Amino acid sequence: MRTMLAITLVAGGCTIGWKEYVTDGLLPNGDEPVTVFSEPAHAHGVLLSVSGLDVTVWDGGEKIADWFSLYPLPPFIPLPNHSWDEPGQVHVWLTFRPHRGGWSLSPGRSSLRVGRAPEMPASIWRGRYREGARLEFPKQSAEETMALDGPTDIVMEFAASSPLMETAELQLDGVVLEGHAVRFPAIGLRPRYRMSYDSIP
Amino acid sequence: MTPFREGLPLLACLAASSGCVRTYFDADLRPQRIAQPAALRENAPAFEYELLVATAADRPLPHEDGSSLADRAQIELDDLLKAHGVRPIRHEPGTSGPYVHLTLIRGPRRTMLWAERRTGDASSARRSYDGPSDPVRPELDALLGKMLIDFVPPAPAR
């Protein structure tokens, strides 16, 4: 049925529209990291760098609604989307690039604050080394510590409903160099929506 | 060779000359002309610091030399600090003694420098300085000058 519908729409021509949600990272002073004349499709990322370690904080974005219609009508018929039924939680993607040995990370020590709500620690995290060796994730022990032996991607999940309704504040903690904690400033995560349209053919 | 491939070098040159190809903060910080660093006086005050850089992550990081962005920025900061008459010392984690933690925030419109005096895990004096983002090196030099007035006592006169 869905295939027939798709073939009919493609053969006869249709218009489609979709709404995306992205979370822009803000610099520690609240400034936007880049100047743009038109909002980009992807979210803004923030780089935090200390001697021997680069950390990138970013959000990949999420499509939250789709519409279609027969050409040349504007798209107004909604397409079911799994995000309607599954309220999401806030995900933050982090990339760690160590340039010296001795770095370790306790993901459970990072926290998120949304508005005036109390800080919430990361509830679940998962990730992989970039070279392809998978880490055994997800883990949920707040005290769990992993060595950052190479470039590592981590996704942290916080028990706050997504899409965010206001700017949240991410406090990256638990980054340790040879037993000494490294303090990072908090960075803002600001929600943004983006509408896009297209037509087939 | 296809016309597209033949045109690639030309496109790259045009993009570079028009400023479309952006560089990271450390590259922007490097001086346009290599000048001989000013000689430090014997009694130049020491300035022990550690640096954290925050900026946009809107393009891939360079891989070339296995150093972090902060490591590369520190090379330029050391030069600027020496020009201000202080002897920069990079703080190593775990060492005791007071030092200044610098947070350098490079945004598209302004550069901010947060300075915080720390001893171990305790922090005391905090100051914030900001100025325009461009031109990068002179503006950062001006911020460092203001910060040093607050955080480094003047050297005793001979």
Chai-1 contact restraints between the chains, C-beta under 6 A:
chainA,res_idxA,chainB,res_idxB,connection_type,confidence,min_distance_angstrom,max_distance_angstrom,comment,restraint_id
A,L27,B,A54,contact,1.0,0.0,6.0,A-B,restraint_1
A,L27,B,I105,contact,1.0,0.0,6.0,A-B,restraint_2
A,L27,B,G107,contact,1.0,0.0,6.0,A-B,restraint_3
A,P28,B,A54,contact,1.0,0.0,6.0,A-B,restraint_4
A,P28,B,I105,contact,1.0,0.0,6.0,A-B,restraint_5
A,N29,B,I105,contact,1.0,0.0,6.0,A-B,restraint_6
A,N29,B,M112,contact,1.0,0.0,6.0,A-B,restraint_7
A,D31,B,G107,contact,1.0,0.0,6.0,A-B,restraint_8
A,P33,B,A56,contact,1.0,0.0,6.0,A-B,restraint_9
A,V34,B,A56,contact,1.0,0.0,6.0,A-B,restraint_10
A,V34,B,D58,contact,1.0,0.0,6.0,A-B,restraint_11
A,V34,B,P108,contact,1.0,0.0,6.0,A-B,restraint_12
A,T35,B,P108,contact,1.0,0.0,6.0,A-B,restraint_13
A,G45,B,A57,contact,1.0,0.0,6.0,A-B,restraint_14
A,V46,B,A57,contact,1.0,0.0,6.0,A-B,restraint_15
A,L47,B,T55,contact,1.0,0.0,6.0,A-B,restraint_16
A,L47,B,A57,contact,1.0,0.0,6.0,A-B,restraint_17
A,L48,B,A54,contact,1.0,0.0,6.0,A-B,restraint_18
A,S49,B,V53,contact,1.0,0.0,6.0,A-B,restraint_19
A,S49,B,S68,contact,1.0,0.0,6.0,A-B,restraint_20
A,S49,B,L69,contact,1.0,0.0,6.0,A-B,restraint_21
A,S49,B,A70,contact,1.0,0.0,6.0,A-B,restraint_22
A,V50,B,L52,contact,1.0,0.0,6.0,A-B,restraint_23
A,V50,B,A70,contact,1.0,0.0,6.0,A-B,restraint_24
A,S51,B,A70,contact,1.0,0.0,6.0,A-B,restraint_25
A,S51,B,D71,contact,1.0,0.0,6.0,A-B,restraint_26
A,G52,B,S68,contact,1.0,0.0,6.0,A-B,restraint_27
A,L53,B,S68,contact,1.0,0.0,6.0,A-B,restraint_28
A,D54,B,L61,contact,1.0,0.0,6.0,A-B,restraint_29
A,D54,B,S68,contact,1.0,0.0,6.0,A-B,restraint_30
A,D54,B,L69,contact,1.0,0.0,6.0,A-B,restraint_31
A,T56,B,A57,contact,1.0,0.0,6.0,A-B,restraint_32
A,H99,B,G66,contact,1.0,0.0,6.0,A-B,restraint_33
A,H99,B,S67,contact,1.0,0.0,6.0,A-B,restraint_34
A,H99,B,S68,contact,1.0,0.0,6.0,A-B,restraint_35
A,L177,B,P93,contact,1.0,0.0,6.0,A-B,restraint_36
A,H180,B,P93,contact,1.0,0.0,6.0,A-B,restraint_37
A,H180,B,G94,contact,1.0,0.0,6.0,A-B,restraint_38
A,P185,B,T103,contact,1.0,0.0,6.0,A-B,restraint_39
